[in-house]
Amino acid sequence: MIITEISYRSLKTGRGYNNSAVEARAQLEDGEDPDKALADLRFWVEKQVDDNLKELSAMDSLRSATDRLEGARAEAERIEKRVDAYRTILKEKPRLAELARANGLGGDALLLDHM
C-alpha cells in the first residue's frame, strides 16, 4: 500500500461547552514518512484547536466580565437614586420637624431634630 494523503481531525469541548474542531489534509511528497507527516499534521491541528479554545474562553471571560460590570453599574445607579432620596429627606427634615411641632407632635419633632 502506498499512502499519498493523510488527514487528521480533532474536536474538543472547552469551558462553557464551546467546541473547537479542526481538520487538515496533507499530500505526502515522494519518500516522505507517513508516520512523521501524520505526527506533524496532528501537532499542527491540535495547536489550532487549542488556540481556538483559548480564544473562545477569552471571549467568554470578557462577556462575563462585561455582564458583571453592567450589573454593578445598574446597582450603583439604584444606590445613587436612594442616596438622592435620602438627601432630599434630610434637606426637608427641619421643615418636617416644624410641621410636627405645629401639629402637636413634639416627640416626633425631637426625633427629627436628632436624626
C-alpha positions in Angstrom: 0.0 0.0 0.0 1.2 3.5 -0.9 0.0 6.3 1.3 -0.3 9.5 -0.7 -2.5 11.6 1.5 -3.1 11.8 5.2 -5.7 13.7 7.3 -6.3 14.4 10.9 -9.3 15.9 12.7 -9.7 16.9 16.3 -12.7 18.1 18.2 -12.5 19.3 21.8 -15.0 20.8 24.1 -13.8 23.7 26.2 -15.2 25.8 29.0 -18.9 26.7 28.6 -19.4 23.9 26.2 -17.5 25.7 23.5 -16.5 23.3 20.7 -13.5 23.6 18.5 -13.0 21.3 15.6 -10.1 21.5 13.0 -9.4 19.1 10.2 -6.4 19.1 7.9 -5.3 17.1 4.9 -1.8 16.8 3.6 -0.3 15.4 0.4 2.7 13.3 1.0 5.8 14.0 -1.0 7.7 11.2 -2.6 9.7 9.4 0.1 8.1 11.3 3.0 7.5 9.1 6.1 3.7 8.9 6.6 4.1 8.4 10.4 6.2 11.6 10.7 3.9 13.5 8.4 0.9 12.4 10.5 2.6 13.4 13.7 3.4 16.8 12.3 -0.1 17.2 11.0 -1.5 16.1 14.3 0.6 18.6 16.2 -0.5 21.4 13.9 -4.2 20.5 14.2 -4.1 20.2 18.0 -2.4 23.6 18.2 -5.1 25.2 16.1 -7.8 23.6 18.3 -6.1 24.7 21.5 -5.7 28.2 20.2 -9.3 28.4 19.1 -10.5 27.2 22.6 -8.2 29.8 24.3 -9.8 32.5 22.1 -13.3 31.2 22.9 -12.5 31.1 26.6 -11.2 34.6 26.5 -14.3 35.8 24.8 -16.5 34.1 27.4 -14.5 35.7 30.1 -14.9 39.1 28.5 -18.6 38.6 28.1 -18.9 37.5 31.8 -16.9 40.5 33.0 -19.0 42.8 30.8 -22.2 41.4 32.3 -20.8 41.8 35.8 -19.8 45.4 35.0 -23.2 46.2 33.6 -24.8 44.7 36.8 -22.5 46.8 39.0 -23.4 49.9 37.1 -27.1 49.2 37.4 -26.7 48.6 41.2 -24.6 51.8 41.5 -27.4 53.7 39.7 -30.1 52.3 42.1 -27.9 53.2 45.1 -27.4 56.7 43.8 -31.1 57.2 43.5 -31.6 56.0 47.1 -28.9 58.4 48.2 -30.5 61.2 46.4 -33.9 60.4 48.0 -32.2 60.4 51.5 -30.6 63.7 50.7 -33.9 65.2 49.8 -35.4 63.9 53.0 -32.5 65.3 55.0 -33.0 68.7 53.4 -36.7 68.7 54.4 -36.0 67.5 57.9 -36.2 70.9 59.6 -39.4 71.7 57.8 -40.9 68.4 58.8 -39.9 68.9 62.4 -41.5 72.3 62.4 -44.6 70.8 60.9 -44.7 68.1 63.5 -44.4 70.7 66.3 -47.2 72.8 64.7 -49.5 69.7 64.8 -48.8 68.7 68.4 -46.3 66.0 67.6 -43.4 67.3 69.7 -41.9 63.8 70.3 -41.7 63.2 66.6 -40.2 66.7 66.1 -37.5 65.8 68.6 -36.7 62.6 66.7 -36.4 64.6 63.5 -34.2 67.2 65.2 -31.8 64.5 66.4 -31.5 62.5 63.2 
